[in-house]
Amino acid sequence: MDVSRKLGILVFYAVPAIIGGGIVFHLSGGSWMYVWIYEILLLLTAGGFIAR
């Protein structure tokens, strides 16, 4: 996988990280713990795509 494709995957995951983090924060009643869990799961998923 070339560098431009890896960067494209990271950009593709950056939007859900920003928007989804706000949605999770709102739905959880302002708890940062759920936002961190969401972000870590998203990071692991993106890392899995980048690693292969």
Residue pairs with C-beta under 8 A, 6 or more apart in sequence:
1 50
1 52
6 50
9 46
9 49
9 50
10 46
10 50
13 42
13 45
13 46
16 42
17 39
17 42
17 43
20 38
20 42
21 35
21 38
21 39
24 34
24 35
24 38
25 31
25 32
25 34
25 35
28 34
28 35
